[in-house]
Amino acid sequence: MVRRNSTVPRGRKESNIGWLVGVLLLGVAAAGCSGESTQAEPVASESPTQSPQSSSAPQGSAGSQSSPEAVVRGWTTALVTNQLKQACMSMAVAPDKNSAPSPATSEACGSGGRAANMLRRLQPSFTPANSGTSPQVKVADVTPSGGTVTVSGDQITVDGQTLTAIVLSNSTGLKKENIGLGVKAGNISGKWYVTDIKLSIR
């Protein structure tokens, strides 16, 4: 996690890490400690020039999983409004890098569950200052490939600010060129889930 007004050490290798491990390692980085990093893969942006906008997919409820745009929008809304169980239940997490993601369970998303605890650590970094109870979240249209798609942090806005800009505003020592951010979504049995948070620091 990149904590609000925290300092991230410069000169670290670029890292791209799964959200469960990444939140913990970024918390260590924010505290000014060194840690192992893994080789990065670029954060994909399927529509790099497209600005975030209201998706053409049906709006539905905050928890709609009818499209990648809908699930990313619902997940982001739930996260920034501190509805962590709702955000968690729209996720599918792989237990390790060699396993396929599976939908999160009520146990994992409960108040003491591992997934819920990770979201609790992540939430302050993704929440804009003075965020209200009904933030306006928009997600640009994206084109899935092979049942997955990664929405870049610049394709997601909360009250007019990109998600990348929000993470930067909640930290110190980072510039936009130092960070790569994306939210990956995948289709499992006809429903879309958030399957990973792609965050790189270089």
N, C-alpha and C positions, 0 to 999 in steps of 0.2 A: 504494500500500500504506500502510496505517496501521501503522507500526512499533510494536512492543511498547514501551510507556512513552514514546511520542513525542508531540509537541505539534502539533496542527493549528491553523493560524491561524483565528481567529474572524472573522466578518463576510464570509466568502466567499459568492459567489452559489451558490445550490443547483446542483449539477451532477449529471448522470446520464450516464454514459459507458460505452462498451463495455469489456469486461474487459481487453483487451489494452492499450488506451490508458489506461484508468482506473488500472491498477496503477502505471504510470509516473507519471501526474499526481498520484496520491495520495502517491507516494513523495516527489515534490517538495513537496507540501503539508506532509507530515510533517516535512520538513527546515526548514520555516519560510519557504519561498520562495513568491513569488506566481506564479500561472499563469493561463492562460485557462480559462474554464469555459463549458460549454454550457448552454442552457436545459434545465431538468429536465422530465421526464415523471414522474408519480407512480409509485412502485413498487407494482405491483399486488399485492393480497392477496386471493385468491379465497375464503378462509374466515377473515376477520379475527378472528372470535371463537373459532375452533377451536384448541384446544391441540395442540401436536405430540404424536403418538402413533405407535405402530407401524402402518405402513400395512397396509391390508387386501389390498394386492397381494401376490403371491407374493414371499417373501423372496429366494430365489435366492442367487447369489454377490454379493460386494461390487460386481461389475461388471454386475449385472443391468440390462437396458434394457427391461424388459417394461412399465413404467409410468413416469409422471413422478416419482412418489414413490420408486420403486426406483432410478432413475438419480440423483436428487438425493441419496438416502441413500448410494448407493455412491460417488458423486463426493466427497461430504463426508468419508466414512470414509477413502477413499484419500488425500485431501488432508491431513487432520489426522494420519494415520499416515505421512506423507512418502512415500507410494507415488505419486509424481508422474506417472510414465508411465501408470499405470493410470487415474488421474484424468483425464489428458489424453486418453486414448483413448476416454473416454466423453463427450467434448465434440465439438461441431460449431461451427465458427467461420466467420463471414463475413469475407472479406478486406477488405471495406469496407462502408459503411452502405447502399450500393445493391445489394449482392449477397446472395443467400440463403446461409444457413449450409450448410457441407458437413462431413462427418465428418473429424475430425483424422487426419492420416496418421502413420505410424511415424516418418517423417523429422521432421515438426514436433514430435513428442513425444519424440524422442531427447534425449540428454543435452545436446546443443548446440542443440536446436531452439528456435525463438522461443516457441512455446506452452509448452514445458517451462520455459523461463527465466522467463516471466511467472508461472507457477504457483509456481515457487520463491520469487519475490518475495512472492506473495500468502499463501503457507502460514503464516508466523509469525502473521499477523494473525487467521487463522481457527482457530488452535489454542489450546485452553484450557491454562492452566498445569497442570503435573503430569499431562498427558494420558498415558494408558497405551498399550499396544500394541493393545488391543481396546476402543476407546471405544464406548459405547452411543449410536448415532445414531438419532434418530427424526424422522420427517417426517409432518406432518399430511396427511390426505387432501385433495386438491384436485380441482377440476373443470376440465379443459382446455376451451378454446374455440378452434375453428379450428386444432387441432393444436398449440397452444402453451399454456403456463401459467407463471406466475411464482409461486414459493413464497417468501413473505416470510421475512426473517431470524428473525422471532418464531415461525414455523411449523417451524423446524428446531432440534433440540436435540442437543447433544453432552454426554453424561454429565450430563443434567439442566439444562444452561445453554443458553439460546437463542443462536443464532449472532450475533444483534445484540449481546447482552450480552458475548459473547466478544470481538468486535471492539472494543467499548468498553473492556473490561478491558485490552486490549493497546495502549491509547492514552491520552493525557492531553489535556485541553482540549476534550473532546467530551462531550455529554450525549445521552441517548436521543432527545430531541426534535431533535437536530442531525443525526441520521443516518437514512437510509433504505436498507434492504438487501434484496435479493431475488435468488434464483437462478432464471433462466429456463430452461425445458426445452421442447424441440420434438420433434415426431414426424417422422422422415425415413425413408421407405420401411419403415414398420412398427416402427422402433426409436426409442426415446427417447434424446435427447442433451441435455446441458447446453449451451445456446447462448449464454448471456450471464450476466454478473454485474452486476446493477443496483445501483449504489452511489451514493448522493447525500449530499452534505454541505451543510448550509445554516446 
